[in-house]
Amino acid sequence: MVDRRRHGVLLVICWLLSAALFVFLFITYNNTKLYGAMTWWFFLTIPLIGWTWGFFNDLKDSIEPESRKGPVPPRATDDHR
């Protein structure tokens, strides 16, 4: 798998290409039935949405919480969380 920086750059490039394709289709199919063109654009963009979701989940999971300093205070017996 590619490293995180390259992965982010590829995501940005893919989103820019997706936006450019959307604008191109919108201009090309102006005042006509746009449904077919937008359907293909959406099917090409669905994997990109999933890839982006996974990228941000990986970023979130890679951040380690700070370790606590000192002992953990004991919980009260009536504290029901």
mmCIF file of the N, C-alpha and C atoms, coordinates in Angstrom:
data_MODEL
# 
_entry.id   MODEL 
# 
loop_
_atom_site.group_PDB 
_atom_site.id 
_atom_site.type_symbol 
_atom_site.label_atom_id 
_atom_site.label_alt_id 
_atom_site.label_comp_id 
_atom_site.label_asym_id 
_atom_site.label_entity_id 
_atom_site.label_seq_id 
_atom_site.pdbx_PDB_ins_code 
_atom_site.Cartn_x 
_atom_site.Cartn_y 
_atom_site.Cartn_z 
_atom_site.occupancy 
_atom_site.B_iso_or_equiv 
_atom_site.pdbx_formal_charge 
_atom_site.auth_seq_id 
_atom_site.auth_comp_id 
_atom_site.auth_asym_id 
_atom_site.auth_atom_id 
_atom_site.pdbx_PDB_model_num 
ATOM 1   N N  . MET A 1 1  ? 0.846   -1.181 0.000   1.00 0.00 ? 1  MET A N  1 
ATOM 2   C CA . MET A 1 1  ? 0.000   0.000  0.000   1.00 0.00 ? 1  MET A CA 1 
ATOM 3   C C  . MET A 1 1  ? 0.889   1.241  0.000   1.00 0.00 ? 1  MET A C  1 
ATOM 4   N N  . VAL A 1 2  ? 0.386   2.287  -0.559  1.00 0.00 ? 2  VAL A N  1 
ATOM 5   C CA . VAL A 1 2  ? 1.158   3.512  -0.626  1.00 0.00 ? 2  VAL A CA 1 
ATOM 6   C C  . VAL A 1 2  ? 1.193   4.192  0.733   1.00 0.00 ? 2  VAL A C  1 
ATOM 7   N N  . ASP A 1 3  ? 2.217   5.000  0.943   1.00 0.00 ? 3  ASP A N  1 
ATOM 8   C CA . ASP A 1 3  ? 2.304   5.687  2.230   1.00 0.00 ? 3  ASP A CA 1 
ATOM 9   C C  . ASP A 1 3  ? 1.221   6.759  2.343   1.00 0.00 ? 3  ASP A C  1 
ATOM 10  N N  . ARG A 1 4  ? 1.060   7.279  3.535   1.00 0.00 ? 4  ARG A N  1 
ATOM 11  C CA . ARG A 1 4  ? -0.061  8.175  3.829   1.00 0.00 ? 4  ARG A CA 1 
ATOM 12  C C  . ARG A 1 4  ? -0.005  9.460  3.014   1.00 0.00 ? 4  ARG A C  1 
ATOM 13  N N  . ARG A 1 5  ? 1.183   10.032 2.849   1.00 0.00 ? 5  ARG A N  1 
ATOM 14  C CA . ARG A 1 5  ? 1.303   11.288 2.108   1.00 0.00 ? 5  ARG A CA 1 
ATOM 15  C C  . ARG A 1 5  ? 0.921   11.089 0.637   1.00 0.00 ? 5  ARG A C  1 
ATOM 16  N N  . ARG A 1 6  ? 1.441   10.032 0.024   1.00 0.00 ? 6  ARG A N  1 
ATOM 17  C CA . ARG A 1 6  ? 1.123   9.755  -1.376  1.00 0.00 ? 6  ARG A CA 1 
ATOM 18  C C  . ARG A 1 6  ? -0.357  9.434  -1.536  1.00 0.00 ? 6  ARG A C  1 
ATOM 19  N N  . HIS A 1 7  ? -0.905  8.722  -0.570  1.00 0.00 ? 7  HIS A N  1 
ATOM 20  C CA . HIS A 1 7  ? -2.329  8.383  -0.588  1.00 0.00 ? 7  HIS A CA 1 
ATOM 21  C C  . HIS A 1 7  ? -3.174  9.664  -0.580  1.00 0.00 ? 7  HIS A C  1 
ATOM 22  N N  . GLY A 1 8  ? -2.799  10.618 0.275   1.00 0.00 ? 8  GLY A N  1 
ATOM 23  C CA . GLY A 1 8  ? -3.517  11.889 0.336   1.00 0.00 ? 8  GLY A CA 1 
ATOM 24  C C  . GLY A 1 8  ? -3.415  12.671 -0.963  1.00 0.00 ? 8  GLY A C  1 
ATOM 25  N N  . VAL A 1 9  ? -2.229  12.681 -1.557  1.00 0.00 ? 9  VAL A N  1 
ATOM 26  C CA . VAL A 1 9  ? -2.036  13.396 -2.828  1.00 0.00 ? 9  VAL A CA 1 
ATOM 27  C C  . VAL A 1 9  ? -2.873  12.747 -3.927  1.00 0.00 ? 9  VAL A C  1 
ATOM 28  N N  . LEU A 1 10 ? -2.896  11.423 -3.971  1.00 0.00 ? 10 LEU A N  1 
ATOM 29  C CA . LEU A 1 10 ? -3.701  10.723 -4.976  1.00 0.00 ? 10 LEU A CA 1 
ATOM 30  C C  . LEU A 1 10 ? -5.191  11.004 -4.785  1.00 0.00 ? 10 LEU A C  1 
ATOM 31  N N  . LEU A 1 11 ? -5.632  11.081 -3.526  1.00 0.00 ? 11 LEU A N  1 
ATOM 32  C CA . LEU A 1 11 ? -7.035  11.407 -3.261  1.00 0.00 ? 11 LEU A CA 1 
ATOM 33  C C  . LEU A 1 11 ? -7.388  12.796 -3.769  1.00 0.00 ? 11 LEU A C  1 
ATOM 34  N N  . VAL A 1 12 ? -6.527  13.760 -3.517  1.00 0.00 ? 12 VAL A N  1 
ATOM 35  C CA . VAL A 1 12 ? -6.786  15.132 -3.982  1.00 0.00 ? 12 VAL A CA 1 
ATOM 36  C C  . VAL A 1 12 ? -6.834  15.172 -5.508  1.00 0.00 ? 12 VAL A C  1 
ATOM 37  N N  . ILE A 1 13 ? -5.909  14.491 -6.162  1.00 0.00 ? 13 ILE A N  1 
ATOM 38  C CA . ILE A 1 13 ? -5.891  14.461 -7.629  1.00 0.00 ? 13 ILE A CA 1 
ATOM 39  C C  . ILE A 1 13 ? -7.167  13.812 -8.163  1.00 0.00 ? 13 ILE A C  1 
ATOM 40  N N  . CYS A 1 14 ? -7.576  12.703 -7.565  1.00 0.00 ? 14 CYS A N  1 
ATOM 41  C CA . CYS A 1 14 ? -8.797  12.015 -8.016  1.00 0.00 ? 14 CYS A CA 1 
ATOM 42  C C  . CYS A 1 14 ? -10.034 12.882 -7.813  1.00 0.00 ? 14 CYS A C  1 
ATOM 43  N N  . TRP A 1 15 ? -10.121 13.596 -6.679  1.00 0.00 ? 15 TRP A N  1 
ATOM 44  C CA . TRP A 1 15 ? -11.270 14.473 -6.452  1.00 0.00 ? 15 TRP A CA 1 
ATOM 45  C C  . TRP A 1 15 ? -11.273 15.636 -7.433  1.00 0.00 ? 15 TRP A C  1 
ATOM 46  N N  . LEU A 1 16 ? -10.094 16.168 -7.760  1.00 0.00 ? 16 LEU A N  1 
ATOM 47  C CA . LEU A 1 16 ? -10.035 17.244 -8.751  1.00 0.00 ? 16 LEU A CA 1 
ATOM 48  C C  . LEU A 1 16 ? -10.461 16.743 -10.135 1.00 0.00 ? 16 LEU A C  1 
ATOM 49  N N  . LEU A 1 17 ? -10.023 15.535 -10.489 1.00 0.00 ? 17 LEU A N  1 
ATOM 50  C CA . LEU A 1 17 ? -10.447 14.948 -11.768 1.00 0.00 ? 17 LEU A CA 1 
ATOM 51  C C  . LEU A 1 17 ? -11.945 14.676 -11.780 1.00 0.00 ? 17 LEU A C  1 
ATOM 52  N N  . SER A 1 18 ? -12.473 14.230 -10.664 1.00 0.00 ? 18 SER A N  1 
ATOM 53  C CA . SER A 1 18 ? -13.914 13.979 -10.568 1.00 0.00 ? 18 SER A CA 1 
ATOM 54  C C  . SER A 1 18 ? -14.694 15.284 -10.719 1.00 0.00 ? 18 SER A C  1 
ATOM 55  N N  . ALA A 1 19 ? -14.220 16.345 -10.064 1.00 0.00 ? 19 ALA A N  1 
ATOM 56  C CA . ALA A 1 19 ? -14.886 17.645 -10.188 1.00 0.00 ? 19 ALA A CA 1 
ATOM 57  C C  . ALA A 1 19 ? -14.776 18.181 -11.611 1.00 0.00 ? 19 ALA A C  1 
ATOM 58  N N  . ALA A 1 20 ? -13.612 18.000 -12.234 1.00 0.00 ? 20 ALA A N  1 
ATOM 59  C CA . ALA A 1 20 ? -13.434 18.454 -13.614 1.00 0.00 ? 20 ALA A CA 1 
ATOM 60  C C  . ALA A 1 20 ? -14.353 17.680 -14.560 1.00 0.00 ? 20 ALA A C  1 
ATOM 61  N N  . LEU A 1 21 ? -14.486 16.372 -14.344 1.00 0.00 ? 21 LEU A N  1 
ATOM 62  C CA . LEU A 1 21 ? -15.390 15.576 -15.167 1.00 0.00 ? 21 LEU A CA 1 
ATOM 63  C C  . LEU A 1 21 ? -16.833 16.023 -14.979 1.00 0.00 ? 21 LEU A C  1 
ATOM 64  N N  . PHE A 1 22 ? -17.213 16.328 -13.746 1.00 0.00 ? 22 PHE A N  1 
ATOM 65  C CA . PHE A 1 22 ? -18.567 16.812 -13.472 1.00 0.00 ? 22 PHE A CA 1 
ATOM 66  C C  . PHE A 1 22 ? -18.841 18.110 -14.223 1.00 0.00 ? 22 PHE A C  1 
ATOM 67  N N  . VAL A 1 23 ? -17.910 19.045 -14.158 1.00 0.00 ? 23 VAL A N  1 
ATOM 68  C CA . VAL A 1 23 ? -18.082 20.326 -14.857 1.00 0.00 ? 23 VAL A CA 1 
ATOM 69  C C  . VAL A 1 23 ? -18.123 20.103 -16.361 1.00 0.00 ? 23 VAL A C  1 
ATOM 70  N N  . PHE A 1 24 ? -17.246 19.239 -16.876 1.00 0.00 ? 24 PHE A N  1 
ATOM 71  C CA . PHE A 1 24 ? -17.232 18.952 -18.307 1.00 0.00 ? 24 PHE A CA 1 
ATOM 72  C C  . PHE A 1 24 ? -18.568 18.368 -18.761 1.00 0.00 ? 24 PHE A C  1 
ATOM 73  N N  . LEU A 1 25 ? -19.094 17.410 -18.006 1.00 0.00 ? 25 LEU A N  1 
ATOM 74  C CA . LEU A 1 25 ? -20.376 16.809 -18.372 1.00 0.00 ? 25 LEU A CA 1 
ATOM 75  C C  . LEU A 1 25 ? -21.509 17.818 -18.270 1.00 0.00 ? 25 LEU A C  1 
ATOM 76  N N  . PHE A 1 26 ? -21.450 18.673 -17.254 1.00 0.00 ? 26 PHE A N  1 
ATOM 77  C CA . PHE A 1 26 ? -22.494 19.685 -17.083 1.00 0.00 ? 26 PHE A CA 1 
ATOM 78  C C  . PHE A 1 26 ? -22.493 20.674 -18.246 1.00 0.00 ? 26 PHE A C  1 
ATOM 79  N N  . ILE A 1 27 ? -21.303 21.075 -18.691 1.00 0.00 ? 27 ILE A N  1 
ATOM 80  C CA . ILE A 1 27 ? -21.208 22.008 -19.823 1.00 0.00 ? 27 ILE A CA 1 
ATOM 81  C C  . ILE A 1 27 ? -21.592 21.316 -21.125 1.00 0.00 ? 27 ILE A C  1 
ATOM 82  N N  . THR A 1 28 ? -21.120 20.101 -21.309 1.00 0.00 ? 28 THR A N  1 
ATOM 83  C CA . THR A 1 28 ? -21.373 19.371 -22.556 1.00 0.00 ? 28 THR A CA 1 
ATOM 84  C C  . THR A 1 28 ? -22.847 19.043 -22.726 1.00 0.00 ? 28 THR A C  1 
ATOM 85  N N  . TYR A 1 29 ? -23.491 18.639 -21.644 1.00 0.00 ? 29 TYR A N  1 
ATOM 86  C CA . TYR A 1 29 ? -24.886 18.223 -21.727 1.00 0.00 ? 29 TYR A CA 1 
ATOM 87  C C  . TYR A 1 29 ? -25.844 19.335 -21.300 1.00 0.00 ? 29 TYR A C  1 
ATOM 88  N N  . ASN A 1 30 ? -25.439 20.575 -21.451 1.00 0.00 ? 30 ASN A N  1 
ATOM 89  C CA . ASN A 1 30 ? -26.269 21.705 -21.048 1.00 0.00 ? 30 ASN A CA 1 
ATOM 90  C C  . ASN A 1 30 ? -27.567 21.721 -21.856 1.00 0.00 ? 30 ASN A C  1 
ATOM 91  N N  . ASN A 1 31 ? -28.691 21.909 -21.157 1.00 0.00 ? 31 ASN A N  1 
ATOM 92  C CA . ASN A 1 31 ? -30.030 21.953 -21.761 1.00 0.00 ? 31 ASN A CA 1 
ATOM 93  C C  . ASN A 1 31 ? -30.425 20.657 -22.455 1.00 0.00 ? 31 ASN A C  1 
ATOM 94  N N  . THR A 1 32 ? -29.866 19.540 -22.040 1.00 0.00 ? 32 THR A N  1 
ATOM 95  C CA . THR A 1 32 ? -30.258 18.233 -22.571 1.00 0.00 ? 32 THR A CA 1 
ATOM 96  C C  . THR A 1 32 ? -30.498 17.295 -21.392 1.00 0.00 ? 32 THR A C  1 
ATOM 97  N N  . LYS A 1 33 ? -30.819 16.069 -21.713 1.00 0.00 ? 33 LYS A N  1 
ATOM 98  C CA . LYS A 1 33 ? -30.990 15.052 -20.668 1.00 0.00 ? 33 LYS A CA 1 
ATOM 99  C C  . LYS A 1 33 ? -29.621 14.718 -20.092 1.00 0.00 ? 33 LYS A C  1 
ATOM 100 N N  . LEU A 1 34 ? -29.423 15.089 -18.861 1.00 0.00 ? 34 LEU A N  1 
ATOM 101 C CA . LEU A 1 34 ? -28.128 14.918 -18.205 1.00 0.00 ? 34 LEU A CA 1 
ATOM 102 C C  . LEU A 1 34 ? -28.076 13.645 -17.365 1.00 0.00 ? 34 LEU A C  1 
ATOM 103 N N  . TYR A 1 35 ? -29.181 12.918 -17.285 1.00 0.00 ? 35 TYR A N  1 
ATOM 104 C CA . TYR A 1 35 ? -29.282 11.802 -16.349 1.00 0.00 ? 35 TYR A CA 1 
ATOM 105 C C  . TYR A 1 35 ? -28.253 10.706 -16.614 1.00 0.00 ? 35 TYR A C  1 
ATOM 106 N N  . GLY A 1 36 ? -28.087 10.310 -17.856 1.00 0.00 ? 36 GLY A N  1 
ATOM 107 C CA . GLY A 1 36 ? -27.139 9.238  -18.161 1.00 0.00 ? 36 GLY A CA 1 
ATOM 108 C C  . GLY A 1 36 ? -25.711 9.613  -17.839 1.00 0.00 ? 36 GLY A C  1 
ATOM 109 N N  . ALA A 1 37 ? -25.332 10.836 -18.189 1.00 0.00 ? 37 ALA A N  1 
ATOM 110 C CA . ALA A 1 37 ? -23.964 11.282 -17.936 1.00 0.00 ? 37 ALA A CA 1 
ATOM 111 C C  . ALA A 1 37 ? -23.697 11.381 -16.436 1.00 0.00 ? 37 ALA A C  1 
ATOM 112 N N  . MET A 1 38 ? -24.637 11.913 -15.693 1.00 0.00 ? 38 MET A N  1 
ATOM 113 C CA . MET A 1 38 ? -24.438 12.044 -14.253 1.00 0.00 ? 38 MET A CA 1 
ATOM 114 C C  . MET A 1 38 ? -24.444 10.684 -13.560 1.00 0.00 ? 38 MET A C  1 
ATOM 115 N N  . THR A 1 39 ? -25.204 9.739  -14.108 1.00 0.00 ? 39 THR A N  1 
ATOM 116 C CA . THR A 1 39 ? -25.206 8.387  -13.540 1.00 0.00 ? 39 THR A CA 1 
ATOM 117 C C  . THR A 1 39 ? -23.827 7.773  -13.653 1.00 0.00 ? 39 THR A C  1 
ATOM 118 N N  . TRP A 1 40 ? -23.197 7.891  -14.824 1.00 0.00 ? 40 TRP A N  1 
ATOM 119 C CA . TRP A 1 40 ? -21.849 7.343  -14.993 1.00 0.00 ? 40 TRP A CA 1 
ATOM 120 C C  . TRP A 1 40 ? -20.848 8.073  -14.109 1.00 0.00 ? 40 TRP A C  1 
ATOM 121 N N  . TRP A 1 41 ? -21.001 9.385  -14.005 1.00 0.00 ? 41 TRP A N  1 
ATOM 122 C CA . TRP A 1 41 ? -20.089 10.137 -13.135 1.00 0.00 ? 41 TRP A CA 1 
ATOM 123 C C  . TRP A 1 41 ? -20.229 9.661  -11.695 1.00 0.00 ? 41 TRP A C  1 
ATOM 124 N N  . PHE A 1 42 ? -21.479 9.448  -11.247 1.00 0.00 ? 42 PHE A N  1 
ATOM 125 C CA . PHE A 1 42 ? -21.702 9.025  -9.869  1.00 0.00 ? 42 PHE A CA 1 
ATOM 126 C C  . PHE A 1 42 ? -21.127 7.635  -9.623  1.00 0.00 ? 42 PHE A C  1 
ATOM 127 N N  . PHE A 1 43 ? -21.295 6.716  -10.563 1.00 0.00 ? 43 PHE A N  1 
ATOM 128 C CA . PHE A 1 43 ? -20.740 5.379  -10.391 1.00 0.00 ? 43 PHE A CA 1 
ATOM 129 C C  . PHE A 1 43 ? -19.216 5.401  -10.373 1.00 0.00 ? 43 PHE A C  1 
ATOM 130 N N  . LEU A 1 44 ? -18.607 6.357  -11.054 1.00 0.00 ? 44 LEU A N  1 
ATOM 131 C CA . LEU A 1 44 ? -17.154 6.490  -10.990 1.00 0.00 ? 44 LEU A CA 1 
ATOM 132 C C  . LEU A 1 44 ? -16.713 7.152  -9.686  1.00 0.00 ? 44 LEU A C  1 
ATOM 133 N N  . THR A 1 45 ? -17.599 7.924  -9.078  1.00 0.00 ? 45 THR A N  1 
ATOM 134 C CA . THR A 1 45 ? -17.246 8.659  -7.863  1.00 0.00 ? 45 THR A CA 1 
ATOM 135 C C  . THR A 1 45 ? -17.510 7.851  -6.590  1.00 0.00 ? 45 THR A C  1 
ATOM 136 N N  . ILE A 1 46 ? -18.405 6.881  -6.624  1.00 0.00 ? 46 ILE A N  1 
ATOM 137 C CA . ILE A 1 46 ? -18.705 6.070  -5.440  1.00 0.00 ? 46 ILE A CA 1 
ATOM 138 C C  . ILE A 1 46 ? -17.444 5.426  -4.841  1.00 0.00 ? 46 ILE A C  1 
ATOM 139 N N  . PRO A 1 47 ? -16.585 4.771  -5.640  1.00 0.00 ? 47 PRO A N  1 
ATOM 140 C CA . PRO A 1 47 ? -15.367 4.210  -5.028  1.00 0.00 ? 47 PRO A CA 1 
ATOM 141 C C  . PRO A 1 47 ? -14.462 5.279  -4.424  1.00 0.00 ? 47 PRO A C  1 
ATOM 142 N N  . LEU A 1 48 ? -14.460 6.453  -5.022  1.00 0.00 ? 48 LEU A N  1 
ATOM 143 C CA . LEU A 1 48 ? -13.653 7.547  -4.490  1.00 0.00 ? 48 LEU A CA 1 
ATOM 144 C C  . LEU A 1 48 ? -14.162 7.996  -3.122  1.00 0.00 ? 48 LEU A C  1 
ATOM 145 N N  . ILE A 1 49 ? -15.481 7.994  -2.958  1.00 0.00 ? 49 ILE A N  1 
ATOM 146 C CA . ILE A 1 49 ? -16.063 8.331  -1.658  1.00 0.00 ? 49 ILE A CA 1 
ATOM 147 C C  . ILE A 1 49 ? -15.638 7.295  -0.613  1.00 0.00 ? 49 ILE A C  1 
ATOM 148 N N  . GLY A 1 50 ? -15.702 6.021  -0.971  1.00 0.00 ? 50 GLY A N  1 
ATOM 149 C CA . GLY A 1 50 ? -15.276 4.969  -0.049  1.00 0.00 ? 50 GLY A CA 1 
ATOM 150 C C  . GLY A 1 50 ? -13.795 5.040  0.271   1.00 0.00 ? 50 GLY A C  1 
ATOM 151 N N  . TRP A 1 51 ? -12.984 5.346  -0.718  1.00 0.00 ? 51 TRP A N  1 
ATOM 152 C CA . TRP A 1 51 ? -11.541 5.461  -0.521  1.00 0.00 ? 51 TRP A CA 1 
ATOM 153 C C  . TRP A 1 51 ? -11.237 6.618  0.427   1.00 0.00 ? 51 TRP A C  1 
ATOM 154 N N  . THR A 1 52 ? -11.955 7.732  0.250   1.00 0.00 ? 52 THR A N  1 
ATOM 155 C CA . THR A 1 52 ? -11.764 8.888  1.122   1.00 0.00 ? 52 THR A CA 1 
ATOM 156 C C  . THR A 1 52 ? -12.191 8.565  2.550   1.00 0.00 ? 52 THR A C  1 
ATOM 157 N N  . TRP A 1 53 ? -13.323 7.889  2.699   1.00 0.00 ? 53 TRP A N  1 
ATOM 158 C CA . TRP A 1 53 ? -13.812 7.489  4.020   1.00 0.00 ? 53 TRP A CA 1 
ATOM 159 C C  . TRP A 1 53 ? -12.765 6.624  4.730   1.00 0.00 ? 53 TRP A C  1 
ATOM 160 N N  . GLY A 1 54 ? -12.237 5.650  4.029   1.00 0.00 ? 54 GLY A N  1 
ATOM 161 C CA . GLY A 1 54 ? -11.210 4.783  4.604   1.00 0.00 ? 54 GLY A CA 1 
ATOM 162 C C  . GLY A 1 54 ? -9.943  5.540  4.957   1.00 0.00 ? 54 GLY A C  1 
ATOM 163 N N  . PHE A 1 55 ? -9.561  6.492  4.123   1.00 0.00 ? 55 PHE A N  1 
ATOM 164 C CA . PHE A 1 55 ? -8.366  7.286  4.385   1.00 0.00 ? 55 PHE A CA 1 
ATOM 165 C C  . PHE A 1 55 ? -8.507  8.059  5.694   1.00 0.00 ? 55 PHE A C  1 
ATOM 166 N N  . PHE A 1 56 ? -9.657  8.722  5.877   1.00 0.00 ? 56 PHE A N  1 
ATOM 167 C CA . PHE A 1 56 ? -9.853  9.495  7.098   1.00 0.00 ? 56 PHE A CA 1 
ATOM 168 C C  . PHE A 1 56 ? -10.023 8.594  8.322   1.00 0.00 ? 56 PHE A C  1 
ATOM 169 N N  . ASN A 1 57 ? -10.603 7.409  8.151   1.00 0.00 ? 57 ASN A N  1 
ATOM 170 C CA . ASN A 1 57 ? -10.675 6.465  9.268   1.00 0.00 ? 57 ASN A CA 1 
ATOM 171 C C  . ASN A 1 57 ? -9.283  6.006  9.677   1.00 0.00 ? 57 ASN A C  1 
ATOM 172 N N  . ASP A 1 58 ? -8.418  5.750  8.689   1.00 0.00 ? 58 ASP A N  1 
ATOM 173 C CA . ASP A 1 58 ? -7.046  5.369  8.997   1.00 0.00 ? 58 ASP A CA 1 
ATOM 174 C C  . ASP A 1 58 ? -6.305  6.488  9.711   1.00 0.00 ? 58 ASP A C  1 
ATOM 175 N N  . LEU A 1 59 ? -6.553  7.734  9.281   1.00 0.00 ? 59 LEU A N  1 
ATOM 176 C CA . LEU A 1 59 ? -5.927  8.867  9.964   1.00 0.00 ? 59 LEU A CA 1 
ATOM 177 C C  . LEU A 1 59 ? -6.395  8.960  11.406  1.00 0.00 ? 59 LEU A C  1 
ATOM 178 N N  . LYS A 1 60 ? -7.701  8.795  11.606  1.00 0.00 ? 60 LYS A N  1 
ATOM 179 C CA . LYS A 1 60 ? -8.262  8.873  12.954  1.00 0.00 ? 60 LYS A CA 1 
ATOM 180 C C  . LYS A 1 60 ? -7.705  7.762  13.839  1.00 0.00 ? 60 LYS A C  1 
ATOM 181 N N  . ASP A 1 61 ? -7.594  6.548  13.292  1.00 0.00 ? 61 ASP A N  1 
ATOM 182 C CA . ASP A 1 61 ? -7.115  5.415  14.076  1.00 0.00 ? 61 ASP A CA 1 
ATOM 183 C C  . ASP A 1 61 ? -5.624  5.480  14.355  1.00 0.00 ? 61 ASP A C  1 
ATOM 184 N N  . SER A 1 62 ? -4.873  6.221  13.536  1.00 0.00 ? 62 SER A N  1 
ATOM 185 C CA . SER A 1 62 ? -3.430  6.282  13.731  1.00 0.00 ? 62 SER A CA 1 
ATOM 186 C C  . SER A 1 62 ? -3.032  7.245  14.839  1.00 0.00 ? 62 SER A C  1 
ATOM 187 N N  . ILE A 1 63 ? -3.952  8.093  15.267  1.00 0.00 ? 63 ILE A N  1 
ATOM 188 C CA . ILE A 1 63 ? -3.658  9.030  16.343  1.00 0.00 ? 63 ILE A CA 1 
ATOM 189 C C  . ILE A 1 63 ? -3.813  8.294  17.667  1.00 0.00 ? 63 ILE A C  1 
ATOM 190 N N  . GLU A 1 64 ? -2.713  8.182  18.371  1.00 0.00 ? 64 GLU A N  1 
ATOM 191 C CA . GLU A 1 64 ? -2.744  7.467  19.643  1.00 0.00 ? 64 GLU A CA 1 
ATOM 192 C C  . GLU A 1 64 ? -3.145  8.434  20.751  1.00 0.00 ? 64 GLU A C  1 
ATOM 193 N N  . PRO A 1 65 ? -4.039  8.012  21.628  1.00 0.00 ? 65 PRO A N  1 
ATOM 194 C CA . PRO A 1 65 ? -4.404  8.896  22.741  1.00 0.00 ? 65 PRO A CA 1 
ATOM 195 C C  . PRO A 1 65 ? -3.225  9.092  23.676  1.00 0.00 ? 65 PRO A C  1 
ATOM 196 N N  . GLU A 1 66 ? -3.183  10.253 24.306  1.00 0.00 ? 66 GLU A N  1 
ATOM 197 C CA . GLU A 1 66 ? -2.102  10.525 25.245  1.00 0.00 ? 66 GLU A CA 1 
ATOM 198 C C  . GLU A 1 66 ? -2.246  9.615  26.461  1.00 0.00 ? 66 GLU A C  1 
ATOM 199 N N  . SER A 1 67 ? -1.108  9.139  26.916  1.00 0.00 ? 67 SER A N  1 
ATOM 200 C CA . SER A 1 67 ? -1.158  8.262  28.082  1.00 0.00 ? 67 SER A CA 1 
ATOM 201 C C  . SER A 1 67 ? -1.398  9.112  29.334  1.00 0.00 ? 67 SER A C  1 
ATOM 202 N N  . ARG A 1 68 ? -2.112  8.524  30.266  1.00 0.00 ? 68 ARG A N  1 
ATOM 203 C CA . ARG A 1 68 ? -2.396  9.233  31.511  1.00 0.00 ? 68 ARG A CA 1 
ATOM 204 C C  . ARG A 1 68 ? -1.143  9.259  32.379  1.00 0.00 ? 68 ARG A C  1 
ATOM 205 N N  . LYS A 1 69 ? -0.994  10.356 33.075  1.00 0.00 ? 69 LYS A N  1 
ATOM 206 C CA . LYS A 1 69 ? 0.142   10.469 33.981  1.00 0.00 ? 69 LYS A CA 1 
ATOM 207 C C  . LYS A 1 69 ? -0.366  10.226 35.397  1.00 0.00 ? 69 LYS A C  1 
ATOM 208 N N  . GLY A 1 70 ? 0.282   9.369  36.086  1.00 0.00 ? 70 GLY A N  1 
ATOM 209 C CA . GLY A 1 70 ? -0.118  9.068  37.460  1.00 0.00 ? 70 GLY A CA 1 
ATOM 210 C C  . GLY A 1 70 ? -1.129  7.946  37.502  1.00 0.00 ? 70 GLY A C  1 
ATOM 211 N N  . PRO A 1 71 ? -1.527  7.580  38.678  1.00 0.00 ? 71 PRO A N  1 
ATOM 212 C CA . PRO A 1 71 ? -2.486  6.466  38.824  1.00 0.00 ? 71 PRO A CA 1 
ATOM 213 C C  . PRO A 1 71 ? -3.890  6.883  38.390  1.00 0.00 ? 71 PRO A C  1 
ATOM 214 N N  . VAL A 1 72 ? -4.638  5.907  37.969  1.00 0.00 ? 72 VAL A N  1 
ATOM 215 C CA . VAL A 1 72 ? -6.024  6.137  37.570  1.00 0.00 ? 72 VAL A CA 1 
ATOM 216 C C  . VAL A 1 72 ? -6.866  6.232  38.830  1.00 0.00 ? 72 VAL A C  1 
ATOM 217 N N  . PRO A 1 73 ? -7.660  7.301  38.996  1.00 0.00 ? 73 PRO A N  1 
ATOM 218 C CA . PRO A 1 73 ? -8.472  7.419  40.213  1.00 0.00 ? 73 PRO A CA 1 
ATOM 219 C C  . PRO A 1 73 ? -9.530  6.317  40.248  1.00 0.00 ? 73 PRO A C  1 
ATOM 220 N N  . PRO A 1 74 ? -9.799  5.778  41.412  1.00 0.00 ? 74 PRO A N  1 
ATOM 221 C CA . PRO A 1 74 ? -10.811 4.718  41.517  1.00 0.00 ? 74 PRO A CA 1 
ATOM 222 C C  . PRO A 1 74 ? -12.203 5.280  41.297  1.00 0.00 ? 74 PRO A C  1 
ATOM 223 N N  . ARG A 1 75 ? -13.067 4.470  40.674  1.00 0.00 ? 75 ARG A N  1 
ATOM 224 C CA . ARG A 1 75 ? -14.451 4.882  40.451  1.00 0.00 ? 75 ARG A CA 1 
ATOM 225 C C  . ARG A 1 75 ? -15.284 4.559  41.671  1.00 0.00 ? 75 ARG A C  1 
ATOM 226 N N  . ALA A 1 76 ? -16.268 5.388  41.897  1.00 0.00 ? 76 ALA A N  1 
ATOM 227 C CA . ALA A 1 76 ? -17.182 5.114  43.015  1.00 0.00 ? 76 ALA A CA 1 
ATOM 228 C C  . ALA A 1 76 ? -18.041 3.896  42.665  1.00 0.00 ? 76 ALA A C  1 
ATOM 229 N N  . THR A 1 77 ? -18.491 3.169  43.666  1.00 0.00 ? 77 THR A N  1 
ATOM 230 C CA . THR A 1 77 ? -19.272 1.958  43.435  1.00 0.00 ? 77 THR A CA 1 
ATOM 231 C C  . THR A 1 77 ? -20.653 2.275  42.859  1.00 0.00 ? 77 THR A C  1 
ATOM 232 N N  . ASP A 1 78 ? -21.170 3.474  43.134  1.00 0.00 ? 78 ASP A N  1 
ATOM 233 C CA . ASP A 1 78 ? -22.503 3.801  42.605  1.00 0.00 ? 78 ASP A CA 1 
ATOM 234 C C  . ASP A 1 78 ? -22.443 4.511  41.259  1.00 0.00 ? 78 ASP A C  1 
ATOM 235 N N  . ASP A 1 79 ? -21.238 4.605  40.687  1.00 0.00 ? 79 ASP A N  1 
ATOM 236 C CA . ASP A 1 79 ? -21.065 5.251  39.390  1.00 0.00 ? 79 ASP A CA 1 
ATOM 237 C C  . ASP A 1 79 ? -21.360 4.226  38.287  1.00 0.00 ? 79 ASP A C  1 
ATOM 238 N N  . HIS A 1 80 ? -22.528 4.347  37.659  1.00 0.00 ? 80 HIS A N  1 
ATOM 239 C CA . HIS A 1 80 ? -22.941 3.388  36.624  1.00 0.00 ? 80 HIS A CA 1 
ATOM 240 C C  . HIS A 1 80 ? -22.799 4.040  35.266  1.00 0.00 ? 80 HIS A C  1 
ATOM 241 N N  . ARG A 1 81 ? -21.762 3.703  34.567  1.00 0.00 ? 81 ARG A N  1 
ATOM 242 C CA . ARG A 1 81 ? -21.542 4.256  33.228  1.00 0.00 ? 81 ARG A CA 1 
ATOM 243 C C  . ARG A 1 81 ? -21.878 3.247  32.186  1.00 0.00 ? 81 ARG A C  1 
# 
